[in-house]
Amino acid sequence: MRWIPFIIFLTVLQWYAFQALKTLTQSKIWWALYGLIVTLTFGSFLWQLFAYDRSVGWTPAITYTVGWFIAFMSGQLMLIPILFFEDLCRMAMGVYHFFSAEEKFHLPERRKFITQAALALSAVPFASLLYGMYQGRYNFRVLRYTLEYDSLPESFDGFQITQISDLHCGSFDNFEKVAYGMDLINEQKSDLILFTGDMVNNKSSEALPWVKKLSELDAPYGKFSVLGNHDYGDYNQWESEAAKQKNMEEMYQIHKDMGFDLLLNESRYIEKNGEKLALVGVENWGAGRFKKAGDLEKSIARIQSEDFKILLSHDPSHWEAEVLPHSYPFQLTLSGHTHGFQFGIEIPGWVKWSPIQWQYKQWAGIYQEKEQKLNVNRGFGYLAYPGRVGIWPEITVITLKKRNLLI
């Protein structure tokens, strides 16, 4: 019953879009072609919606169906308001002329012209989302930041970190392109590689085809990781609690086989020339409905307040909720989770916008509160919509610098 309003909305939307098509052409061939596209688009989407099996999860077939549906709908949602507004204007003019003695003003072909203009505008989001599916999802970008600190130990001046996040291995369907992105990680030749969660969509087995490739990632000071909300198997339907626990144990083993030291509310020291920095990793801590397995107090039990600390915490909402108010200063927090919504507009130094900012205050890039900084990685993979538009898959390279206090 809960889907009935949605289906009614789709039906009304298609009827209105069909009226626009009739304005442009009286060819029944085009009408039939449009009807076929609508039937296939919405039929396949509704089928996937109602037949979705949580024990299988997000397969490439589902993501492509969702992606085409989103692209098709985006064009229509751009088209319909323009035509609806034009209808309101015509209705208002009709009422005015009905009660007025003035001669009616008629602009020939106005409806057809406005429909053509609306179609041209609607083609922009439609084409953009198709491009995002075809090319954008593997349009890997290396983003570089240099972060300065007074408290950074001298030996770590120039220390380079590569952060990756949100692989969502279950979504990948092109080995060569994904492998290219993973090779880019190694090409940065960073001192340290850090992964901030969401290895998979639903099940640990999704990561198995990528164990060998990710095990090839190399950094002289090691590879470390934390879990994201998708890594616990909470979005899958398990036959038993024991099966879910087995999946979790397999996830732990996969991180180990990939060569990542998985931090489960714990810490490690990275040492260089007799100096050290503390690497802290919490399990997922998310606001609202998201899992709160993270225990910040437990994770810092073996480190000191004065240590220079790098915190791995998958969900950026954790930063303002628990990290900033903490008595220990965390000089650098690394997060992911938001994907930057996989859609937005970014022009460096001018504009950075995505619908995800309505949900997350910190959603992409660097944020700072006095000496404490946060980087939100836009994610390496994708989920649900199989593409990216404007918010590209990201490999973050951060260089730590000792601030020069000399005047």
C-alpha positions as CSV (number, residue, x, y, z in Angstrom):
1,M,0.0,0.0,0.0
2,R,2.8,2.4,0.8
3,W,4.0,2.3,-2.9
4,I,0.6,3.3,-4.3
5,P,1.2,7.1,-4.1
6,F,4.5,6.7,-5.7
7,I,3.0,4.6,-8.6
8,I,0.2,7.2,-9.0
9,F,2.8,10.0,-9.2
10,L,4.8,8.1,-11.9
11,T,1.6,7.5,-13.9
12,V,0.6,11.2,-13.8
13,L,4.1,12.2,-14.7
14,Q,4.1,9.9,-17.8
15,W,0.7,11.1,-18.9
16,Y,1.9,14.7,-18.7
17,A,5.1,13.9,-20.6
18,F,3.1,12.2,-23.3
19,Q,1.0,15.3,-23.8
20,A,4.3,17.2,-24.4
21,L,5.3,14.5,-27.0
22,K,1.9,14.9,-28.7
23,T,2.5,18.7,-29.0
24,L,5.7,18.0,-30.9
25,T,4.6,15.2,-33.2
26,Q,1.5,13.4,-34.3
27,S,3.5,10.4,-35.5
28,K,2.2,7.3,-33.8
29,I,5.6,5.6,-34.4
30,W,7.2,8.1,-32.0
31,W,4.3,7.6,-29.6
32,A,4.8,3.8,-29.6
33,L,8.5,4.2,-29.2
34,Y,8.1,6.4,-26.2
35,G,5.5,4.0,-24.7
36,L,8.0,1.1,-25.1
37,I,10.8,3.1,-23.4
38,V,8.5,4.1,-20.5
39,T,7.2,0.5,-20.1
40,L,10.7,-1.0,-20.0
41,T,12.1,1.8,-17.7
42,F,9.4,1.7,-15.1
43,G,8.5,-1.9,-15.4
44,S,12.1,-3.0,-14.8
45,F,12.5,-0.5,-12.0
46,L,9.3,-1.6,-10.2
47,W,10.2,-5.2,-10.7
48,Q,13.6,-4.7,-9.1
49,L,11.9,-2.7,-6.3
50,F,9.4,-5.3,-5.4
51,A,11.6,-8.3,-6.1
52,Y,14.7,-7.0,-4.3
53,D,16.4,-9.8,-2.3
54,R,18.3,-8.5,0.7
55,S,20.3,-11.8,0.8
56,V,21.7,-11.0,-2.6
57,G,22.1,-7.2,-2.2
58,W,22.9,-4.6,-4.8
59,T,23.9,-6.4,-8.0
60,P,25.1,-4.6,-11.1
61,A,21.8,-5.3,-12.8
62,I,19.9,-3.5,-10.0
63,T,22.3,-0.5,-10.1
64,Y,22.0,-0.1,-13.8
65,T,18.2,-0.3,-13.6
66,V,18.2,2.3,-10.8
67,G,20.7,4.5,-12.8
68,W,18.7,4.5,-16.0
69,F,15.5,5.2,-14.0
70,I,17.2,8.2,-12.2
71,A,18.5,9.6,-15.5
72,F,15.1,9.2,-17.2
73,M,13.2,10.7,-14.3
74,S,15.7,13.7,-14.0
75,G,14.9,14.7,-17.6
76,Q,11.1,14.5,-17.0
77,L,11.3,16.3,-13.7
78,M,13.0,19.2,-15.5
79,L,10.5,19.1,-18.3
80,I,7.2,18.9,-16.4
81,P,7.4,22.0,-14.2
82,I,8.1,24.2,-17.2
83,L,5.1,22.9,-19.1
84,F,2.9,23.0,-16.0
85,F,3.9,26.7,-15.5
86,E,3.0,27.4,-19.1
87,D,-0.3,25.7,-18.6
88,L,-1.0,27.9,-15.6
89,C,-0.2,31.0,-17.6
90,R,-2.5,29.9,-20.4
91,M,-5.2,29.2,-17.9
92,A,-4.8,32.6,-16.2
93,M,-4.9,34.3,-19.6
94,G,-8.0,32.3,-20.6
95,V,-9.8,33.4,-17.5
96,Y,-8.8,37.0,-18.0
97,H,-10.0,37.1,-21.6
98,F,-13.3,35.3,-20.7
99,F,-14.2,38.3,-18.4
100,S,-12.6,40.9,-20.6
101,A,-13.7,42.6,-23.8
102,E,-10.2,42.8,-25.0
103,E,-9.2,41.0,-28.1
104,K,-7.4,37.7,-27.3
105,F,-3.7,37.7,-27.7
106,H,-2.4,34.6,-29.4
107,L,1.2,33.6,-30.0
108,P,1.3,31.0,-32.8
109,E,3.2,27.9,-32.0
110,R,3.9,29.1,-28.5
111,R,3.2,25.7,-26.9
112,K,5.4,23.9,-29.3
113,F,8.2,26.4,-28.8
114,I,8.1,26.1,-25.0
115,T,8.0,22.3,-25.3
116,Q,11.0,22.3,-27.5
117,A,12.9,24.6,-25.1
118,A,11.9,22.5,-22.1
119,L,13.1,19.3,-23.9
120,A,16.4,21.0,-24.6
121,L,16.8,21.9,-20.9
122,S,15.7,18.4,-19.7
123,A,18.4,16.8,-21.9
124,V,21.1,18.4,-19.7
125,P,20.5,16.4,-16.5
126,F,19.5,13.3,-18.6
127,A,22.8,13.3,-20.6
128,S,24.8,14.2,-17.5
129,L,23.6,11.3,-15.5
130,L,24.2,8.9,-18.5
131,Y,27.7,10.3,-18.8
132,G,28.2,9.7,-15.0
133,M,27.3,6.0,-15.5
134,Y,29.4,5.6,-18.6
135,Q,32.5,7.5,-17.7
136,G,32.2,9.4,-14.4
137,R,32.2,6.5,-12.0
138,Y,35.8,5.6,-13.0
139,N,37.0,9.2,-13.5
140,F,39.5,8.9,-10.7
141,R,41.0,12.1,-9.3
142,V,44.0,12.5,-7.0
143,L,43.3,15.4,-4.6
144,R,46.3,16.9,-2.8
145,Y,46.4,18.8,0.5
146,T,49.2,20.2,2.5
147,L,48.3,20.6,6.2
148,E,50.4,22.5,8.6
149,Y,50.6,22.0,12.4
150,D,52.6,23.4,15.3
151,S,52.4,20.1,17.2
152,L,53.7,17.9,14.4
153,P,57.0,16.1,15.4
154,E,59.9,17.3,13.4
155,S,60.6,13.8,11.9
156,F,57.2,13.8,10.3
157,D,57.6,17.1,8.4
158,G,56.8,16.2,4.8
159,F,55.2,12.9,5.8
160,Q,52.7,11.8,3.1
161,I,49.5,10.0,3.6
162,T,47.2,8.5,1.0
163,Q,43.6,8.1,2.1
164,I,41.0,6.0,0.3
165,S,37.5,5.3,1.3
166,D,34.2,3.7,0.4
167,L,35.3,1.1,-2.2
168,H,31.9,-0.7,-2.2
169,C,33.5,-3.6,-4.1
170,G,30.2,-5.2,-4.8
171,S,29.4,-2.5,-7.3
172,F,32.5,-2.9,-9.4
173,D,32.0,-4.4,-12.8
174,N,35.1,-3.4,-14.9
175,F,38.3,-4.9,-13.5
176,E,40.6,-2.9,-15.8
177,K,39.3,0.5,-14.9
178,V,39.1,-0.2,-11.2
179,A,42.6,-1.7,-11.3
180,Y,43.8,1.5,-13.0
181,G,42.4,3.5,-10.0
182,M,44.1,1.2,-7.5
183,D,47.4,1.5,-9.4
184,L,47.1,5.3,-9.0
185,I,47.1,4.7,-5.2
186,N,50.5,3.1,-5.4
187,E,51.8,5.7,-7.8
188,Q,51.5,8.3,-5.1
189,K,54.4,6.6,-3.2
190,S,53.0,7.8,0.1
191,D,54.6,6.8,3.5
192,L,51.2,5.5,4.8
193,I,48.0,4.2,3.2
194,L,44.8,4.6,5.2
195,F,41.3,3.2,4.4
196,T,38.3,4.7,6.1
197,G,35.6,2.1,5.7
198,D,32.9,0.6,3.5
199,M,34.8,-2.2,1.8
200,V,31.6,-3.7,0.5
201,N,27.9,-3.1,0.0
202,N,26.3,-6.0,1.9
203,K,28.5,-9.0,2.3
204,S,32.2,-9.6,2.8
205,S,32.4,-12.0,-0.2
206,E,32.0,-9.0,-2.5
207,A,35.6,-8.1,-1.7
208,L,37.1,-11.5,-2.5
209,P,37.8,-10.7,-6.2
210,W,39.8,-7.6,-5.1
211,V,42.0,-9.2,-2.3
212,K,45.0,-9.8,-4.5
213,K,44.9,-6.3,-6.2
214,L,44.5,-4.5,-2.9
215,S,47.2,-6.6,-1.3
216,E,49.6,-5.0,-3.9
217,L,49.1,-1.6,-2.3
218,D,52.3,-0.7,-0.6
219,A,53.6,1.9,1.8
220,P,56.8,1.9,3.9
221,Y,54.9,2.7,7.2
222,G,52.1,0.3,6.5
223,K,48.4,0.1,5.6
224,F,45.6,0.6,8.2
225,S,41.9,0.5,8.0
226,V,38.6,0.9,9.8
227,L,35.1,-0.4,9.2
228,G,32.2,1.5,7.7
229,N,28.5,1.0,8.2
230,H,28.2,-1.3,5.2
231,D,30.9,-3.6,6.4
232,Y,28.9,-5.2,9.3
233,G,26.3,-7.0,7.1
234,D,23.5,-5.1,8.6
235,Y,21.9,-4.4,5.2
236,N,21.7,-8.1,4.3
237,Q,19.1,-10.7,5.3
238,W,20.9,-13.6,7.0
239,E,19.6,-17.1,7.6
240,S,20.9,-16.9,11.2
241,E,22.9,-14.8,13.6
242,A,25.7,-17.4,13.2
243,A,25.8,-16.7,9.4
244,K,26.1,-13.0,10.1
245,Q,28.9,-13.5,12.5
246,K,30.7,-15.8,10.0
247,N,30.5,-12.9,7.5
248,M,32.0,-10.6,10.0
249,E,34.9,-13.0,10.7
250,E,35.5,-13.2,7.0
251,M,35.6,-9.4,6.8
252,Y,38.3,-9.4,9.4
253,Q,40.3,-12.0,7.5
254,I,39.9,-10.1,4.2
255,H,41.5,-7.0,5.7
256,K,44.3,-9.1,6.9
257,D,44.8,-10.8,3.6
258,M,44.9,-7.4,1.9
259,G,47.7,-6.4,4.2
260,F,45.6,-3.9,6.2
261,D,45.9,-3.6,9.9
262,L,42.2,-3.2,10.9
263,L,41.7,-0.9,13.9
264,L,38.7,-1.9,16.0
265,N,38.5,0.9,18.5
266,E,42.2,0.7,19.0
267,S,45.4,2.6,18.2
268,R,48.9,2.2,16.9
269,Y,52.1,4.2,17.0
270,I,54.0,5.2,13.8
271,E,57.6,5.8,14.7
272,K,60.2,7.7,12.7
273,N,63.7,8.8,13.9
274,G,62.7,8.2,17.5
275,E,59.6,10.3,17.3
276,K,56.0,9.1,16.9
277,L,52.5,9.9,16.0
278,A,49.4,8.1,17.1
279,L,47.1,6.4,14.7
280,V,43.6,5.9,16.1
281,G,40.8,3.9,14.6
282,V,37.2,3.7,15.7
283,E,34.5,1.4,14.5
284,N,31.6,3.0,12.7
285,W,30.0,5.8,14.6
286,G,27.1,7.4,12.7
287,A,24.4,9.9,13.5
288,G,20.7,9.0,13.5
289,R,19.9,5.5,12.1
290,F,23.6,4.6,11.4
291,K,25.5,2.1,13.5
292,K,27.2,3.3,16.6
293,A,29.9,0.7,17.3
294,G,32.6,3.3,17.7
295,D,34.2,3.7,21.1
296,L,36.5,6.7,21.2
297,E,37.5,6.3,24.8
298,K,38.5,2.7,24.2
299,S,40.4,3.6,21.1
300,I,42.7,6.1,22.9
301,A,43.3,3.9,26.0
302,R,47.0,3.4,25.1
303,I,47.9,6.9,23.9
304,Q,48.6,10.2,25.5
305,S,46.9,13.6,25.2
306,E,50.1,15.3,23.9
307,D,50.6,12.8,21.1
308,F,50.0,14.0,17.6
309,K,46.9,12.0,16.6
310,I,45.4,10.9,13.3
311,L,41.9,9.5,13.8
312,L,40.2,7.2,11.3
313,S,36.4,7.5,11.7
314,H,34.2,6.5,8.7
315,D,31.3,8.9,9.3
316,P,32.1,12.7,9.4
317,S,29.2,13.4,11.8
318,H,31.4,11.8,14.5
319,W,33.8,14.8,14.2
320,E,31.4,17.4,15.7
321,A,29.5,15.0,17.9
322,E,32.4,13.5,19.8
323,V,35.8,14.3,18.4
324,L,35.9,18.1,18.7
325,P,34.4,18.2,22.2
326,H,36.9,15.6,23.5
327,S,39.5,16.6,26.0
328,Y,42.2,15.1,23.8
329,P,43.0,17.1,20.7
330,F,42.8,15.1,17.4
331,Q,44.9,17.0,15.0
332,L,43.6,15.2,11.9
333,T,40.5,13.1,11.4
334,L,39.9,11.2,8.2
335,S,36.4,10.2,7.1
336,G,34.3,9.2,4.1
337,H,30.8,7.9,4.0
338,T,29.0,10.7,2.2
339,H,30.3,10.0,-1.4
340,G,29.6,13.7,-1.9
341,F,26.2,12.2,-3.0
342,Q,28.0,11.2,-6.2
343,F,26.4,14.3,-7.7
344,G,27.2,18.0,-7.5
345,I,29.1,20.9,-8.8
346,E,32.7,21.7,-7.8
347,I,34.8,24.5,-9.2
348,P,37.9,24.9,-6.9
349,G,38.0,28.3,-5.2
350,W,34.5,29.2,-6.4
351,V,31.7,26.8,-5.8
352,K,31.2,23.4,-4.0
353,W,27.6,22.2,-3.9
354,S,25.8,18.9,-3.6
355,P,22.4,17.8,-2.2
356,I,24.3,15.9,0.5
357,Q,25.1,19.1,2.3
358,W,21.5,19.3,3.5
359,Q,22.3,16.2,5.6
360,Y,26.0,16.5,6.4
361,K,27.6,19.8,7.4
362,Q,31.0,18.3,6.6
363,W,30.6,16.3,3.4
364,A,33.7,16.7,1.1
365,G,37.2,18.1,1.5
366,I,39.0,19.8,4.3
367,Y,37.4,21.4,7.4
368,Q,39.1,23.0,10.3
369,E,38.4,24.0,13.8
370,K,41.4,25.8,15.3
371,E,44.3,23.2,15.3
372,Q,42.0,20.3,14.5
373,K,41.3,19.3,10.9
374,L,38.9,16.9,9.1
375,N,39.1,15.5,5.6
376,V,36.0,13.9,4.1
377,N,37.0,11.7,1.2
378,R,34.4,11.6,-1.6
379,G,34.9,7.8,-2.0
380,F,36.6,5.5,-4.5
381,G,33.5,3.5,-5.5
382,Y,29.8,4.1,-5.8
383,L,26.5,2.7,-4.5
384,A,22.9,2.6,-5.8
385,Y,23.3,5.1,-8.7
386,P,26.2,3.5,-10.8
387,G,27.9,6.7,-11.6
388,R,29.2,10.1,-10.6
389,V,28.5,13.5,-11.9
390,G,30.7,16.4,-10.8
391,I,31.8,14.6,-7.7
392,W,34.5,12.3,-9.0
393,P,36.0,9.2,-7.3
394,E,38.8,10.3,-5.1
395,I,42.2,9.4,-3.9
396,T,43.4,11.8,-1.3
397,V,47.1,12.6,-0.7
398,I,47.8,14.6,2.4
399,T,51.3,16.0,3.2
400,L,51.9,16.9,6.8
401,K,54.1,20.0,7.4
402,K,55.6,21.4,10.5
403,R,54.5,25.0,10.7
404,N,57.5,27.4,10.7
405,L,57.1,29.6,13.8
406,L,60.1,31.8,13.0
407,I,59.2,35.4,12.2
